[in-house]
Amino acid sequence: MTFIGHMAAGYILGNTFHACGLPVESIVITTAASAAPDIDGLIYFAKKGKITIGDDFAHHTWITHKPIFWLLLSIAAFFGIRLAGLVLPAQYLYLFLAGVLSHFILDCFATTDGIQWLWPVSQKWTIITKIEASKGEWLGKYLKHKYLRVEIAIVTVAIGLIILNIVT
């Protein structure tokens, strides 16, 4: 899934939590968190000096695409905020983790490598739908893959929710 699709999925997730009675901040938290693992892409593009994906773009191998990283970072941030004397509702931590989790689930579909859910304990990759391509070829093949329709549907629903949120 692309960065836009991840953010759209996080936006839908946040709206769902908000509709179930959680605060409106749910939308912002899950949207941002759903995109957070792709921070590695920004680092990659900054190092390259341009926005192109080469065969060296194996970002699912980076620490930012390991679930344990986000779990430990979230817990450390939560307790760090508490130690600083600030109050942060625990539900914000859960919302953040839900957004990140949505990213990893979606990264198991239409991918060249998937996610290592139990890293560092296990090196096993979880791939539900594989695209046979090099890293540099992935985007071109993804844009022709049937799974792109799922991403388009997710983005369309998110745009609909944005419009509804503006109108109401």
LINLINFEN-V55262 format. One record per residue. N is the residue number from 1. SS is DSSP state (helix for helix, strand for strand, loop for the rest). PHI is phi in whole degrees, 0 to 359 (* if undefined). PSI is psi as a letter, one per 20 degrees, with the letter a starting at -180 (* if undefined). Layout:
BEGIN
{{N & SS & PHI & PSI} {N & SS & PHI & PSI}}
END
This chain:
BEGIN
{{1 & loop & * & q} {2 & loop & 275 & r} {3 & helix & 305 & g} {4 & helix & 297 & g} {5 & helix & 296 & g} {6 & helix & 298 & g} {7 & helix & 295 & h} {8 & helix & 297 & g} {9 & helix & 297 & g} {10 & helix & 295 & h} {11 & helix & 295 & g} {12 & helix & 297 & g} {13 & helix & 300 & g} {14 & helix & 298 & g} {15 & helix & 297 & h} {16 & helix & 296 & g} {17 & helix & 298 & g} {18 & helix & 296 & g} {19 & helix & 296 & h} {20 & loop & 272 & j} {21 & loop & 108 & i} {22 & loop & 281 & r} {23 & loop & 296 & r} {24 & loop & 299 & h} {25 & helix & 301 & i} {26 & helix & 306 & h} {27 & helix & 295 & g} {28 & helix & 294 & g} {29 & helix & 296 & g} {30 & helix & 290 & h} {31 & helix & 295 & g} {32 & helix & 296 & g} {33 & helix & 294 & h} {34 & helix & 292 & h} {35 & helix & 264 & i} {36 & helix & 307 & g} {37 & loop & 299 & h} {38 & loop & 276 & j} {39 & helix & 302 & h} {40 & helix & 298 & h} {41 & helix & 295 & h} {42 & helix & 297 & h} {43 & helix & 296 & g} {44 & helix & 301 & g} {45 & helix & 294 & h} {46 & helix & 296 & g} {47 & helix & 294 & h} {48 & helix & 285 & h} {49 & loop & 81 & j} {50 & loop & 201 & r} {51 & loop & 263 & n} {52 & loop & 221 & q} {53 & loop & 254 & o} {54 & loop & 255 & r} {55 & loop & 291 & i} {56 & loop & 273 & j} {57 & loop & 270 & m} {58 & loop & 260 & l} {59 & helix & 291 & i} {60 & helix & 287 & i} {61 & helix & 272 & i} {62 & loop & 284 & q} {63 & helix & 300 & h} {64 & helix & 289 & i} {65 & helix & 248 & k} {66 & loop & 246 & o} {67 & helix & 307 & h} {68 & helix & 299 & h} {69 & helix & 301 & g} {70 & helix & 288 & h} {71 & helix & 296 & g} {72 & helix & 293 & g} {73 & helix & 297 & g} {74 & helix & 296 & g} {75 & helix & 295 & g} {76 & helix & 298 & g} {77 & helix & 296 & g} {78 & helix & 300 & g} {79 & helix & 288 & h} {80 & helix & 298 & g} {81 & helix & 295 & g} {82 & helix & 295 & g} {83 & helix & 296 & h} {84 & loop & 284 & i} {85 & loop & 86 & j} {86 & loop & 267 & q} {87 & loop & 253 & p} {88 & loop & 228 & o} {89 & loop & 302 & p} {90 & helix & 302 & h} {91 & helix & 298 & h} {92 & helix & 295 & h} {93 & helix & 297 & g} {94 & helix & 295 & h} {95 & helix & 296 & g} {96 & helix & 299 & g} {97 & helix & 295 & h} {98 & helix & 295 & g} {99 & helix & 296 & g} {100 & helix & 296 & g} {101 & helix & 301 & g} {102 & helix & 299 & h} {103 & helix & 299 & g} {104 & helix & 293 & h} {105 & helix & 299 & g} {106 & helix & 293 & h} {107 & loop & 287 & i} {108 & loop & 271 & i} {109 & loop & 252 & q} {110 & loop & 51 & l} {111 & strand & 230 & r} {112 & loop & 268 & h} {113 & loop & 224 & h} {114 & loop & 85 & b} {115 & strand & 229 & q} {116 & loop & 264 & n} {117 & loop & 299 & h} {118 & loop & 254 & j} {119 & loop & 299 & p} {120 & loop & 267 & j} {121 & loop & 293 & h} {122 & loop & 229 & q} {123 & loop & 264 & j} {124 & loop & 293 & p} {125 & loop & 264 & p} {126 & strand & 259 & o} {127 & loop & 229 & o} {128 & loop & 269 & g} {129 & loop & 228 & o} {130 & strand & 261 & p} {131 & loop & 252 & o} {132 & loop & 281 & o} {133 & loop & 195 & q} {134 & loop & 283 & r} {135 & helix & 300 & g} {136 & helix & 292 & h} {137 & helix & 269 & i} {138 & helix & 306 & g} {139 & helix & 300 & g} {140 & helix & 300 & g} {141 & helix & 288 & h} {142 & helix & 297 & g} {143 & loop & 293 & i} {144 & loop & 252 & i} {145 & loop & 278 & q} {146 & loop & 298 & h} {147 & loop & 293 & h} {148 & helix & 303 & h} {149 & helix & 297 & h} {150 & helix & 294 & g} {151 & helix & 296 & g} {152 & helix & 299 & g} {153 & helix & 296 & g} {154 & helix & 298 & g} {155 & helix & 296 & h} {156 & helix & 297 & g} {157 & helix & 298 & g} {158 & helix & 298 & g} {159 & helix & 297 & g} {160 & helix & 301 & g} {161 & helix & 293 & h} {162 & helix & 300 & g} {163 & helix & 299 & g} {164 & helix & 299 & g} {165 & helix & 293 & h} {166 & helix & 286 & g} {167 & helix & 288 & h} {168 & loop & 261 & *}}
END
